[in-house]
Every structure is written in C-alpha cells, then in structure tokens.
Amino acid sequence: MRQIKLIWDFRGEASAKTAEHHEIHLKEYITIEKLPLNITGFEIINEMHAIAFMVVTDENMISVRDALKPHRGEIYSV
C-alpha cells in the first residue's frame, strides 16, 4: 500500500521548536483517533525553516488531510 508523507511547514526563528511541538500534537491525534499509523517526525531544514510530518496510507489520507490541513504532501519512501 502506498504511503504519503503529510507535511506542515514552519518558518522563522522559532520554526524548529514549533515543528517539534507540532509533532506532539500529531502523535496525540493518532492516539485519539486510534489510527494504525506510527511514523511522525520533524526535520530542521535550515535556521529559518523546519517541518513536522506524519506518514499515512492512501486509506487514511483523505480523513487526516481534511482534519489536520497539512501544507503539502509527497510519496513516502524509506
């Protein structure tokens, strides 16, 4: 089954801390909704840009996208 990486972009001096904190909320959402997902994370792109992400399957993509409104998505590969 195809996996999709949903991405939230954060920019500015606090982007790294914001992305790190956003990942906590993504994990909480997975737990609350009892989703069969377990890949989340955050990455610092540079000092002014960081991302938080969640990997979902095709099956869950529409519902998670509509609920959490990521900024973008891409096909996930390990």
N, C-alpha and C positions, 0 to 999 in steps of 0.2 A: 504494500500500500504506500502511496506517495506521501511524503511528509513535507509540510510547509512551515517555514520559519516566519512567524509574525513579528514585526519589528516596530519598536517605539523609539524615535529619535529624540535626544535631549541635547540642547546646545547652550553654551555659556559656561561661565566659570564653575558653576555648581553641577554641571552635566554628569560628572562621574558619580557623585553622591546621589543625585536624583535617579539615575538609571539603576544604581544598586538598590535604592529604596523601592523603586517600581517593581523590581524582581520579587520582592517580598509580597507585594500585592498580587502578582501573577500566581505565585505559589498558593496564596490564600484562596484565590479564585478556583484553582484546580481542586483544592481540598473541599471547598464549599459545594462546588458543582459535581463532585465525585467523578471527575474526568479521568480517563485512563491515559493521562499524559504525565511525563516526568522530566522533560527537558526544558529547562529555563536557564537564563543567564543574563549577564551584562558584559559589555565589552567597552573599553575606552578606546575610541578611535584616535583622538588627539586631545590636547588640553581643553578644547572648546566643544568637543562632540563626543557623546557616548550613546550607546544603545542598550535597551533591555529587550529580551526576546523570549518567545515561547514557541516550541515546535509542536504543531498539531497535525493530525491526519486529515485527509480530504473529508472524512466523515464528520469531524468536529469543526472544520474551518469556518463554515458559514455562521454557526451559532456563536463561536468565540469572537469572530470578526465583528459581528453585529453588536455584541455585548461590550467588547473592550475597545473597539475602534483603533486598531493599530495604524501607524502611519504608512506602512508598506509591508510587503511580503516577498519571499523568494523560496524557490525549491531548496529544501534542506538536504545536504549530503554530509556525511560524517567526515 
